[in-house]
Amino acid sequence: MAESAPAAKAQLPSNTVQEIAQSCSTAVPERYIHKNGYPQAARDSLPWMDPLLIDLSLLSSPSSSPAKTAELDKFKSALTSWGCFQVINHGMTSSFLDNVRQVTKQFFALPLDEKQKCARKIDDLDGYGNDTIMSEHQTLDWIDRLYLTVYPEDQRKPNFWPENPPNFRDTLLEYMMNLRTMLEVLLKAMAVSLKLEENCFLNERGTVTARFNFYPRCPNPERVLGVKPHADGSIFTMLLQDREVEGLQVLKDDKWFKVPIIPHAIFVNAGDFAEIMSNGIVKSAVHRVVTNSERDRISLAVFCCTDPDAEVGPLDELINADRPQLYKKVKDYVALFFQYYQLGERQINAVKI
């Protein structure tokens, strides 16, 4: 599918971004600098995107009430125009979501040697670390991460799961159980909104990975990004934002929009697989994260992907004379995703017909 992605000898940075942030007060290393920059005045003038609130309790209602029909219409509009939305009435309390945020902050506040017990290896996605260096010309992200594969359960790697804070594991698993329920509702709703059989996307569920993100305060926010522009290699990505510090931005019609913080909501964006399976009807949301000179920021992203061993393409029901097949069938898409990402390219362009 994308065999032309250039090969590179990968390596891990010698320091975490958190270490760099603590040692540099006026300038960051050149490897993190975007030469064209992101002027503060331009960032401040960006518009806020619409909240696009989706009520999960209405989407999951067994009845076909006018309220549910209206919510499905709103859901489809968000998927096809923005590729993202914010889920409310999802069954999790605000206090529980704050607990999830708290264990995230507590992990990244641990001494470095404690966090390094979870350090990832060069050939592994799971674990604690930051950008893999793929080339000398690569611009690195201002972020430290903890990746954990959660589902399927037999693919979990316990050696990367933190023992501290003590409630980390139980909090994560409770959160993930709630998100699995949410994912099933969203996949069914996407099918219904596209006039497909309700369960048709459920069999496409594969790996589910949690990524805990820490963006240290940055002395050069006008020239450094927390995460460079990209779209996810998932079906859906579910994001718990920092309760107070914004930074996420979404691209629509070649214009950037700031994503508002709604503390009790889960921000959801469609990924490349939603766009591929829907034959381009659903939009995979391009997004980025800007940095902040005054405050650290955390978030927790959960990526819901297809089975890497399964070949996935546009559904036959969505291919016709008026809308021919737009994408090739793909397999193990995520394996090459990060090579394209670090080059600042979109992998989905390589599978377009």
Secondary structure, DSSP 4 states (H G I P E B T S, - for coil): --TTSPP---B--SS-HHHHHHH-SS---GGG--TT---HHHHHTPPBPP--EEEHHHHT-SS--HHHHHHHHHHHHHHHHTSEEEEE--S--HHHHHHHHHHHHHHHTS-HHHHGGGBPPTT-SSEEE---B--TTPPPPS-EEEEEEEESGGG--GGGS---STTHHHHHHHHHHHHHHHHHHHHHHHHHHTTS-TTTTGGGEEEEEEEEEEE---S-TTT-EEEEEE--SSSEEEEE--SS---EEEEETTEEEEPPP-TT-EEEEE-HHHHHHTTTSSPPPPEEEE--SS--EEEEEEEEEE-TTS-B---GGG--SSS---B--BSSTHHHHHHHHHTT--GGGGGB-
